[in-house]
Amino acid sequence: MSTMDSPNISDVIELIRTWSPAMRVALARKVLETLGSTVISEPQRTMPFDDVVGLLRTDVSPPDDGECGQIIEQERARKYG
């Protein structure tokens, strides 16, 4: 079957919608079985800790207690009116 003759996924879905639920479940199982031993590997976590800490660094100094209180009050006013 050439690419031009192959049905579009949406065409296949429309056809499958006419099937009974049992037939659709059977098809889903067959499709999943075709994956066989396909292994989905976990992403590699190779970034060193120092690099992660470096991503969090800024040129701005952290807020002091007074500034933190002010930020909290502003957020409460924004949230609760």
Secondary structure, 3 states (H helix, E strand, C coil): CCCCCCCCHHHHHHHHCCCCHHHHHHHHHHHHHCCCCCCCCCCCCCCCHHHHHHHHCCCCCCCCHHHHHHHHHHHHHHHHC
